[in-house]
Amino acid sequence: MHKRSATLLATAALMGAALPLMGAGSASAAGFKCQPSSRDYVVVKEKAAVHSSFSANARVVGYVYKDNKVHASWECTNSAGNPWVCIGSCRVDEDSVTGRWVYRGYLKG
């Protein structure tokens, strides 16, 4: 294995996921699983953080509030087994996972 490839894999492992694999419209890798979605939800938490990725440790990029309606275009389960949904600017592919992510436990629908 080339040194660069080993470094990339080690970096990905430290981030909590190996490089994603694409197939039949979904992404999965050691530690997380994603699939496209088209579902509407209602926020049940008074003020729920919106993150830049599907992790509570990811940067907060905004908030949604109780009774707000949101539409999910991706649903993912992270390496800790926690479900997240992407509600905007979603990108899930072999190169990156970005967007506006809300913890699924703060939503009903």
A tleap script that builds the chain and sets N, CA, C and O, in Angstrom:
source leaprc.protein.ff14SB
mol = sequence {
  NMET HIE LYS ARG SER ALA THR LEU LEU ALA
  THR ALA ALA LEU MET GLY ALA ALA LEU PRO
  LEU MET GLY ALA GLY SER ALA SER ALA ALA
  GLY PHE LYS CYS GLN PRO SER SER ARG ASP
  TYR VAL VAL VAL LYS GLU LYS ALA ALA VAL
  HIE SER SER PHE SER ALA ASN ALA ARG VAL
  VAL GLY TYR VAL TYR LYS ASP ASN LYS VAL
  HIE ALA SER TRP GLU CYS THR ASN SER ALA
  GLY ASN PRO TRP VAL CYS ILE GLY SER CYS
  ARG VAL ASP GLU ASP SER VAL THR GLY ARG
  TRP VAL TYR ARG GLY TYR LEU LYS CGLY
}
set mol.1.N position { 0.851 -1.170 0.000 }
set mol.1.CA position { 0.000 0.000 0.000 }
set mol.1.C position { 0.896 1.231 0.000 }
set mol.1.O position { 1.907 1.276 0.701 }
set mol.2.N position { 0.521 2.213 -0.781 }
set mol.2.CA position { 1.274 3.447 -0.830 }
set mol.2.C position { 1.100 4.209 0.480 }
set mol.2.O position { 0.073 4.092 1.148 }
set mol.3.N position { 2.115 4.987 0.833 }
set mol.3.CA position { 2.067 5.748 2.071 }
set mol.3.C position { 0.875 6.714 2.070 }
set mol.3.O position { 0.206 6.870 3.091 }
set mol.4.N position { 0.606 7.366 0.922 }
set mol.4.CA position { -0.509 8.314 0.830 }
set mol.4.C position { -1.843 7.607 1.071 }
set mol.4.O position { -2.694 8.133 1.788 }
set mol.5.N position { -2.040 6.422 0.483 }
set mol.5.CA position { -3.279 5.675 0.682 }
set mol.5.C position { -3.455 5.287 2.140 }
set mol.5.O position { -4.554 5.389 2.685 }
set mol.6.N position { -2.389 4.846 2.767 }
set mol.6.CA position { -2.452 4.469 4.180 }
set mol.6.C position { -2.804 5.676 5.035 }
set mol.6.O position { -3.575 5.556 5.988 }
set mol.7.N position { -2.247 6.840 4.706 }
set mol.7.CA position { -2.546 8.056 5.451 }
set mol.7.C position { -4.009 8.441 5.291 }
set mol.7.O position { -4.660 8.815 6.266 }
set mol.8.N position { -4.536 8.352 4.068 }
set mol.8.CA position { -5.942 8.675 3.834 }
set mol.8.C position { -6.862 7.753 4.618 }
set mol.8.O position { -7.834 8.210 5.219 }
set mol.9.N position { -6.567 6.464 4.616 }
set mol.9.CA position { -7.399 5.514 5.352 }
set mol.9.C position { -7.314 5.765 6.851 }
set mol.9.O position { -8.328 5.702 7.546 }
set mol.10.N position { -6.119 6.048 7.357 }
set mol.10.CA position { -5.959 6.325 8.784 }
set mol.10.C position { -6.721 7.585 9.169 }
set mol.10.O position { -7.365 7.623 10.217 }
set mol.11.N position { -6.655 8.624 8.327 }
set mol.11.CA position { -7.381 9.863 8.589 }
set mol.11.C position { -8.880 9.617 8.590 }
set mol.11.O position { -9.588 10.109 9.468 }
set mol.12.N position { -9.370 8.864 7.621 }
set mol.12.CA position { -10.797 8.553 7.556 }
set mol.12.C position { -11.230 7.763 8.783 }
set mol.12.O position { -12.306 8.011 9.327 }
set mol.13.N position { -10.419 6.828 9.221 }
set mol.13.CA position { -10.752 6.030 10.405 }
set mol.13.C position { -10.836 6.907 11.645 }
set mol.13.O position { -11.705 6.699 12.492 }
set mol.14.N position { -9.938 7.890 11.762 }
set mol.14.CA position { -9.966 8.802 12.899 }
set mol.14.C position { -11.224 9.666 12.890 }
set mol.14.O position { -11.704 10.072 13.948 }
set mol.15.N position { -11.755 9.947 11.711 }
set mol.15.CA position { -12.966 10.753 11.593 }
set mol.15.C position { -14.206 9.929 11.893 }
set mol.15.O position { -15.306 10.478 11.938 }
set mol.16.N position { -14.061 8.633 12.098 }
set mol.16.CA position { -15.196 7.807 12.475 }
set mol.16.C position { -15.809 7.048 11.313 }
set mol.16.O position { -16.851 6.409 11.465 }
set mol.17.N position { -15.171 7.113 10.155 }
set mol.17.CA position { -15.722 6.393 9.011 }
set mol.17.C position { -14.635 6.157 7.980 }
set mol.17.O position { -13.772 7.008 7.766 }
set mol.18.N position { -14.682 5.011 7.354 }
set mol.18.CA position { -13.791 4.749 6.237 }
set mol.18.C position { -14.371 5.434 5.014 }
set mol.18.O position { -15.468 5.987 5.080 }
set mol.19.N position { -13.669 5.409 3.918 }
set mol.19.CA position { -14.174 6.033 2.709 }
set mol.19.C position { -15.474 5.358 2.298 }
set mol.19.O position { -15.524 4.133 2.189 }
set mol.20.N position { -16.539 6.147 2.066 }
set mol.20.CA position { -17.840 5.559 1.736 }
set mol.20.C position { -17.831 4.825 0.403 }
set mol.20.O position { -17.057 5.144 -0.499 }
set mol.21.N position { -18.700 3.848 0.303 }
set mol.21.CA position { -18.912 3.120 -0.941 }
set mol.21.C position { -20.289 3.465 -1.451 }
set mol.21.O position { -21.240 3.515 -0.672 }
set mol.22.N position { -20.419 3.703 -2.743 }
set mol.22.CA position { -21.711 4.038 -3.318 }
set mol.22.C position { -22.305 2.810 -3.983 }
set mol.22.O position { -21.583 1.968 -4.517 }
set mol.23.N position { -23.603 2.716 -3.945 }
set mol.23.CA position { -24.256 1.616 -4.634 }
set mol.23.C position { -25.758 1.736 -4.523 }
set mol.23.O position { -26.293 1.904 -3.427 }
set mol.24.N position { -26.429 1.653 -5.629 }
set mol.24.CA position { -27.891 1.680 -5.679 }
set mol.24.C position { -28.473 2.870 -4.922 }
set mol.24.O position { -29.496 2.738 -4.250 }
set mol.25.N position { -27.829 4.028 -5.028 }
set mol.25.CA position { -28.365 5.238 -4.432 }
set mol.25.C position { -28.135 5.383 -2.953 }
set mol.25.O position { -28.750 6.239 -2.317 }
set mol.26.N position { -27.263 4.570 -2.383 }
set mol.26.CA position { -26.984 4.715 -0.961 }
set mol.26.C position { -25.481 4.712 -0.737 }
set mol.26.O position { -24.711 4.286 -1.597 }
set mol.27.N position { -25.082 5.188 0.415 }
set mol.27.CA position { -23.672 5.194 0.784 }
set mol.27.C position { -23.533 4.426 2.086 }
set mol.27.O position { -24.353 4.567 2.993 }
set mol.28.N position { -22.502 3.624 2.168 }
set mol.28.CA position { -22.250 2.931 3.422 }
set mol.28.C position { -20.762 2.717 3.555 }
set mol.28.O position { -20.036 2.682 2.561 }
set mol.29.N position { -20.320 2.576 4.760 }
set mol.29.CA position { -18.914 2.341 5.045 }
set mol.29.C position { -18.817 1.749 6.431 }
set mol.29.O position { -19.797 1.692 7.174 }
set mol.30.N position { -17.623 1.311 6.764 }
set mol.30.CA position { -17.407 0.798 8.111 }
set mol.30.C position { -17.754 1.906 9.090 }
set mol.30.O position { -17.049 2.913 9.162 }
set mol.31.N position { -18.812 1.736 9.830 }
set mol.31.CA position { -19.143 2.712 10.848 }
set mol.31.C position { -20.353 3.572 10.570 }
set mol.31.O position { -20.956 4.060 11.526 }
set mol.32.N position { -20.756 3.794 9.323 }
set mol.32.CA position { -21.969 4.561 9.087 }
set mol.32.C position { -22.691 4.065 7.849 }
set mol.32.O position { -22.114 3.401 6.988 }
set mol.33.N position { -23.988 4.409 7.782 }
set mol.33.CA position { -24.821 3.971 6.670 }
set mol.33.C position { -25.771 5.103 6.300 }
set mol.33.O position { -26.371 5.721 7.179 }
set mol.34.N position { -25.914 5.378 5.003 }
set mol.34.CA position { -26.790 6.449 4.531 }
set mol.34.C position { -27.675 5.957 3.398 }
set mol.34.O position { -27.308 5.054 2.646 }
set mol.35.N position { -28.846 6.568 3.290 }
set mol.35.CA position { -29.723 6.282 2.163 }
set mol.35.C position { -30.525 7.540 1.826 }
set mol.35.O position { -30.839 8.337 2.710 }
set mol.36.N position { -30.853 7.713 0.549 }
set mol.36.CA position { -31.685 8.859 0.164 }
set mol.36.C position { -33.058 8.753 0.827 }
set mol.36.O position { -33.530 7.658 1.131 }
set mol.37.N position { -33.677 9.885 1.043 }
set mol.37.CA position { -34.971 9.919 1.709 }
set mol.37.C position { -35.804 11.039 1.106 }
set mol.37.O position { -35.276 11.921 0.429 }
set mol.38.N position { -37.067 11.001 1.346 }
set mol.38.CA position { -37.966 12.102 0.997 }
set mol.38.C position { -39.102 12.066 2.007 }
set mol.38.O position { -40.215 11.629 1.714 }
set mol.39.N position { -38.780 12.543 3.214 }
set mol.39.CA position { -39.748 12.495 4.315 }
set mol.39.C position { -39.863 13.860 4.967 }
set mol.39.O position { -38.894 14.616 5.037 }
set mol.40.N position { -41.055 14.162 5.439 }
set mol.40.CA position { -41.297 15.385 6.186 }
set mol.40.C position { -41.352 15.062 7.674 }
set mol.40.O position { -41.878 14.026 8.080 }
set mol.41.N position { -40.811 15.951 8.464 }
set mol.41.CA position { -40.780 15.793 9.915 }
set mol.41.C position { -41.221 17.094 10.578 }
set mol.41.O position { -41.229 18.154 9.952 }
set mol.42.N position { -41.588 16.993 11.862 }
set mol.42.CA position { -41.877 18.151 12.700 }
set mol.42.C position { -40.899 18.115 13.862 }
set mol.42.O position { -40.681 17.064 14.465 }
set mol.43.N position { -40.310 19.264 14.177 }
set mol.43.CA position { -39.345 19.367 15.272 }
set mol.43.C position { -40.104 19.281 16.594 }
set mol.43.O position { -41.099 19.980 16.788 }
set mol.44.N position { -39.629 18.414 17.517 }
set mol.44.CA position { -40.291 18.257 18.813 }
set mol.44.C position { -39.471 18.854 19.959 }
set mol.44.O position { -39.976 18.973 21.076 }
set mol.45.N position { -38.237 19.225 19.706 }
set mol.45.CA position { -37.398 19.856 20.723 }
set mol.45.C position { -37.563 21.377 20.621 }
set mol.45.O position { -37.735 21.907 19.523 }
set mol.46.N position { -37.513 22.072 21.747 }
set mol.46.CA position { -37.685 23.527 21.732 }
set mol.46.C position { -36.721 24.212 20.764 }
set mol.46.O position { -37.135 25.077 19.991 }
set mol.47.N position { -35.437 23.834 20.797 }
set mol.47.CA position { -34.413 24.416 19.929 }
set mol.47.C position { -33.419 23.311 19.599 }
set mol.47.O position { -32.641 22.891 20.455 }
set mol.48.N position { -33.448 22.843 18.359 }
set mol.48.CA position { -32.576 21.743 17.940 }
set mol.48.C position { -31.459 22.275 17.049 }
set mol.48.O position { -31.709 22.985 16.075 }
set mol.49.N position { -30.236 21.925 17.394 }
set mol.49.CA position { -29.082 22.367 16.607 }
set mol.49.C position { -29.056 21.672 15.247 }
set mol.49.O position { -29.399 20.496 15.125 }
set mol.50.N position { -28.644 22.424 14.235 }
set mol.50.CA position { -28.421 21.895 12.895 }
set mol.50.C position { -26.904 21.869 12.719 }
set mol.50.O position { -26.232 22.886 12.891 }
set mol.51.N position { -26.371 20.689 12.371 }
set mol.51.CA position { -24.920 20.498 12.291 }
set mol.51.C position { -24.446 20.383 10.848 }
set mol.51.O position { -25.241 20.138 9.940 }
set mol.52.N position { -23.136 20.563 10.643 }
set mol.52.CA position { -22.538 20.482 9.305 }
set mol.52.C position { -22.307 19.049 8.855 }
set mol.52.O position { -21.971 18.815 7.694 }
set mol.53.N position { -22.478 18.088 9.748 }
set mol.53.CA position { -22.352 16.665 9.437 }
set mol.53.C position { -23.206 15.901 10.442 }
set mol.53.O position { -23.789 16.503 11.344 }
set mol.54.N position { -23.283 14.580 10.296 }
set mol.54.CA position { -24.158 13.804 11.169 }
set mol.54.C position { -23.443 13.359 12.439 }
set mol.54.O position { -23.276 12.167 12.698 }
set mol.55.N position { -23.025 14.351 13.220 }
set mol.55.CA position { -22.371 14.112 14.497 }
set mol.55.C position { -22.659 15.277 15.431 }
set mol.55.O position { -22.663 16.433 15.009 }
set mol.56.N position { -22.902 14.970 16.703 }
set mol.56.CA position { -23.123 16.027 17.683 }
set mol.56.C position { -21.872 16.886 17.865 }
set mol.56.O position { -21.958 18.010 18.360 }
set mol.57.N position { -20.711 16.361 17.467 }
set mol.57.CA position { -19.464 17.115 17.570 }
set mol.57.C position { -19.192 17.999 16.356 }
set mol.57.O position { -18.256 18.799 16.373 }
set mol.58.N position { -20.002 17.865 15.299 }
set mol.58.CA position { -19.825 18.683 14.097 }
set mol.58.C position { -20.246 20.126 14.387 }
set mol.58.O position { -21.028 20.388 15.302 }
set mol.59.N position { -19.720 21.041 13.600 }
set mol.59.CA position { -19.993 22.468 13.758 }
set mol.59.C position { -21.501 22.734 13.658 }
set mol.59.O position { -22.173 22.184 12.785 }
set mol.60.N position { -22.023 23.572 14.547 }
set mol.60.CA position { -23.425 23.982 14.507 }
set mol.60.C position { -23.552 25.098 13.475 }
set mol.60.O position { -22.843 26.102 13.539 }
set mol.61.N position { -24.475 24.907 12.513 }
set mol.61.CA position { -24.644 25.877 11.432 }
set mol.61.C position { -26.002 26.586 11.494 }
set mol.61.O position { -26.305 27.418 10.638 }
set mol.62.N position { -26.808 26.266 12.489 }
set mol.62.CA position { -28.108 26.904 12.647 }
set mol.62.C position { -28.969 26.136 13.627 }
set mol.62.O position { -28.505 25.219 14.306 }
set mol.63.N position { -30.229 26.524 13.690 }
set mol.63.CA position { -31.168 25.878 14.605 }
set mol.63.C position { -32.528 25.746 13.922 }
set mol.63.O position { -32.880 26.536 13.046 }
set mol.64.N position { -33.281 24.732 14.342 }
set mol.64.CA position { -34.694 24.614 14.005 }
set mol.64.C position { -35.435 24.564 15.334 }
set mol.64.O position { -34.875 24.155 16.352 }
set mol.65.N position { -36.701 24.985 15.318 }
set mol.65.CA position { -37.436 25.162 16.556 }
set mol.65.C position { -38.698 24.309 16.590 }
set mol.65.O position { -39.217 23.878 15.560 }
set mol.66.N position { -39.173 24.081 17.814 }
set mol.66.CA position { -40.349 23.242 18.023 }
set mol.66.C position { -41.471 23.648 17.076 }
set mol.66.O position { -41.761 24.830 16.893 }
set mol.67.N position { -42.091 22.635 16.483 }
set mol.67.CA position { -43.198 22.744 15.547 }
set mol.67.C position { -42.789 23.202 14.141 }
set mol.67.O position { -43.644 23.288 13.260 }
set mol.68.N position { -41.480 23.504 13.906 }
set mol.68.CA position { -41.020 23.766 12.534 }
set mol.68.C position { -41.167 22.484 11.735 }
set mol.68.O position { -40.985 21.389 12.267 }
set mol.69.N position { -41.492 22.620 10.471 }
set mol.69.CA position { -41.530 21.472 9.562 }
set mol.69.C position { -40.233 21.461 8.767 }
set mol.69.O position { -39.775 22.500 8.292 }
set mol.70.N position { -39.641 20.269 8.625 }
set mol.70.CA position { -38.415 20.106 7.846 }
set mol.70.C position { -38.593 18.933 6.890 }
set mol.70.O position { -39.370 18.014 7.150 }
set mol.71.N position { -37.870 18.980 5.796 }
set mol.71.CA position { -37.914 17.895 4.811 }
set mol.71.C position { -36.534 17.265 4.724 }
set mol.71.O position { -35.541 17.964 4.526 }
set mol.72.N position { -36.469 15.946 4.872 }
set mol.72.CA position { -35.202 15.218 4.820 }
set mol.72.C position { -34.981 14.636 3.433 }
set mol.72.O position { -35.880 14.024 2.855 }
set mol.73.N position { -33.772 14.832 2.902 }
set mol.73.CA position { -33.431 14.213 1.622 }
set mol.73.C position { -32.415 13.090 1.785 }
set mol.73.O position { -32.186 12.330 0.843 }
set mol.74.N position { -31.806 12.970 2.956 }
set mol.74.CA position { -30.918 11.851 3.294 }
set mol.74.C position { -31.154 11.465 4.742 }
set mol.74.O position { -31.447 12.313 5.584 }
set mol.75.N position { -31.023 10.174 5.022 }
set mol.75.CA position { -31.057 9.662 6.389 }
set mol.75.C position { -29.807 8.831 6.596 }
set mol.75.O position { -29.496 7.958 5.787 }
set mol.76.N position { -29.086 9.100 7.682 }
set mol.76.CA position { -27.853 8.374 7.964 }
set mol.76.C position { -27.827 7.920 9.420 }
set mol.76.O position { -28.423 8.548 10.294 }
set mol.77.N position { -27.140 6.843 9.653 }
set mol.77.CA position { -26.835 6.380 11.001 }
set mol.77.C position { -25.323 6.464 11.135 }
set mol.77.O position { -24.591 5.842 10.365 }
set mol.78.N position { -24.854 7.233 12.115 }
set mol.78.CA position { -23.398 7.424 12.243 }
set mol.78.C position { -22.729 6.238 12.932 }
set mol.78.O position { -23.391 5.259 13.278 }
set mol.79.N position { -21.421 6.330 13.128 }
set mol.79.CA position { -20.650 5.214 13.682 }
set mol.79.C position { -21.045 4.885 15.113 }
set mol.79.O position { -20.770 3.784 15.589 }
set mol.80.N position { -21.693 5.830 15.814 }
set mol.80.CA position { -22.170 5.569 17.174 }
set mol.80.C position { -23.565 4.937 17.169 }
set mol.80.O position { -24.100 4.609 18.228 }
set mol.81.N position { -24.155 4.765 15.977 }
set mol.81.CA position { -25.484 4.181 15.871 }
set mol.81.C position { -26.615 5.179 15.991 }
set mol.81.O position { -27.775 4.787 16.113 }
set mol.82.N position { -26.292 6.486 15.957 }
set mol.82.CA position { -27.303 7.522 16.099 }
set mol.82.C position { -27.869 7.937 14.741 }
set mol.82.O position { -27.108 8.155 13.798 }
set mol.83.N position { -29.206 8.050 14.631 }
set mol.83.CA position { -29.830 8.423 13.357 }
set mol.83.C position { -29.868 9.942 13.166 }
set mol.83.O position { -30.189 10.687 14.092 }
set mol.84.N position { -29.536 10.388 11.952 }
set mol.84.CA position { -29.534 11.800 11.581 }
set mol.84.C position { -30.230 11.954 10.246 }
set mol.84.O position { -30.258 11.017 9.447 }
set mol.85.N position { -30.799 13.137 9.992 }
set mol.85.CA position { -31.395 13.435 8.692 }
set mol.85.C position { -30.801 14.735 8.163 }
set mol.85.O position { -30.498 15.656 8.921 }
set mol.86.N position { -30.645 14.785 6.849 }
set mol.86.CA position { -30.134 15.991 6.203 }
set mol.86.C position { -31.318 16.787 5.687 }
set mol.86.O position { -32.163 16.265 4.959 }
set mol.87.N position { -31.372 18.081 6.080 }
set mol.87.CA position { -32.517 18.917 5.721 }
set mol.87.C position { -32.158 20.024 4.741 }
set mol.87.O position { -33.016 20.839 4.404 }
set mol.88.N position { -30.912 20.077 4.274 }
set mol.88.CA position { -30.542 21.102 3.306 }
set mol.88.C position { -29.093 20.998 2.888 }
set mol.88.O position { -28.254 20.515 3.648 }
set mol.89.N position { -28.794 21.454 1.670 }
set mol.89.CA position { -27.437 21.460 1.113 }
set mol.89.C position { -26.759 20.102 1.270 }
set mol.89.O position { -25.576 20.023 1.603 }
set mol.90.N position { -27.513 19.044 1.029 }
set mol.90.CA position { -27.041 17.685 1.289 }
set mol.90.C position { -26.096 17.185 0.197 }
set mol.90.O position { -26.354 17.330 -0.998 }
set mol.91.N position { -25.008 16.598 0.648 }
set mol.91.CA position { -24.083 15.925 -0.255 }
set mol.91.C position { -23.556 14.691 0.474 }
set mol.91.O position { -22.895 14.791 1.508 }
set mol.92.N position { -23.863 13.534 -0.089 }
set mol.92.CA position { -23.398 12.266 0.467 }
set mol.92.C position { -22.859 11.465 -0.702 }
set mol.92.O position { -23.622 10.947 -1.517 }
set mol.93.N position { -21.545 11.366 -0.780 }
set mol.93.CA position { -20.923 10.578 -1.845 }
set mol.93.C position { -19.569 10.068 -1.380 }
set mol.93.O position { -19.212 10.216 -0.211 }
set mol.94.N position { -18.821 9.472 -2.288 }
set mol.94.CA position { -17.551 8.864 -1.911 }
set mol.94.C position { -16.508 9.891 -1.486 }
set mol.94.O position { -15.499 9.523 -0.883 }
set mol.95.N position { -16.728 11.175 -1.788 }
set mol.95.CA position { -15.758 12.206 -1.442 }
set mol.95.C position { -16.075 12.955 -0.155 }
set mol.95.O position { -15.167 13.407 0.542 }
set mol.96.N position { -17.359 13.088 0.163 }
set mol.96.CA position { -17.690 13.876 1.344 }
set mol.96.C position { -19.118 13.634 1.809 }
set mol.96.O position { -19.960 13.119 1.072 }
set mol.97.N position { -19.359 14.019 3.044 }
set mol.97.CA position { -20.695 14.037 3.628 }
set mol.97.C position { -20.844 15.423 4.235 }
set mol.97.O position { -20.213 15.744 5.242 }
set mol.98.N position { -21.686 16.239 3.611 }
set mol.98.CA position { -21.911 17.597 4.102 }
set mol.98.C position { -23.390 17.915 4.042 }
set mol.98.O position { -24.189 17.138 3.519 }
set mol.99.N position { -23.735 19.046 4.576 }
set mol.99.CA position { -25.123 19.484 4.533 }
set mol.99.C position { -25.548 20.086 5.848 }
set mol.99.O position { -24.719 20.529 6.642 }
set mol.100.N position { -26.855 20.098 6.072 }
set mol.100.CA position { -27.456 20.613 7.302 }
set mol.100.C position { -28.171 19.435 7.956 }
set mol.100.O position { -29.233 19.012 7.499 }
set mol.101.N position { -27.586 18.914 9.022 }
set mol.101.CA position { -28.023 17.659 9.643 }
set mol.101.C position { -28.660 17.896 11.004 }
set mol.101.O position { -28.160 18.681 11.809 }
set mol.102.N position { -29.779 17.201 11.251 }
set mol.102.CA position { -30.489 17.264 12.530 }
set mol.102.C position { -30.596 15.869 13.091 }
set mol.102.O position { -30.894 14.921 12.365 }
set mol.103.N position { -30.353 15.738 14.381 }
set mol.103.CA position { -30.503 14.459 15.063 }
set mol.103.C position { -31.957 14.004 14.963 }
set mol.103.O position { -32.870 14.757 15.301 }
set mol.104.N position { -32.169 12.790 14.504 }
set mol.104.CA position { -33.512 12.242 14.243 }
set mol.104.C position { -34.371 12.184 15.503 }
set mol.104.O position { -35.597 12.263 15.419 }
set mol.105.N position { -33.745 12.049 16.660 }
set mol.105.CA position { -34.485 11.985 17.920 }
set mol.105.C position { -35.204 13.274 18.267 }
set mol.105.O position { -36.083 13.274 19.130 }
set mol.106.N position { -34.849 14.378 17.610 }
set mol.106.CA position { -35.499 15.663 17.855 }
set mol.106.C position { -36.672 15.911 16.892 }
set mol.106.O position { -37.263 16.990 16.881 }
set mol.107.N position { -36.998 14.883 16.080 }
set mol.107.CA position { -38.035 15.040 15.063 }
set mol.107.C position { -39.089 13.949 15.203 }
set mol.107.O position { -38.801 12.861 15.702 }
set mol.108.N position { -40.309 14.240 14.761 }
set mol.108.CA position { -41.324 13.190 14.649 }
set mol.108.C position { -41.905 13.246 13.245 }
set mol.108.O position { -41.936 14.291 12.596 }
set mol.109.N position { -42.354 12.110 12.814 }
set mol.109.CA position { -42.941 12.081 11.477 }
set mol.109.C position { -42.765 10.771 10.788 }
set mol.109.O position { -43.211 10.605 9.653 }
savepdb mol mol.pdb
quit
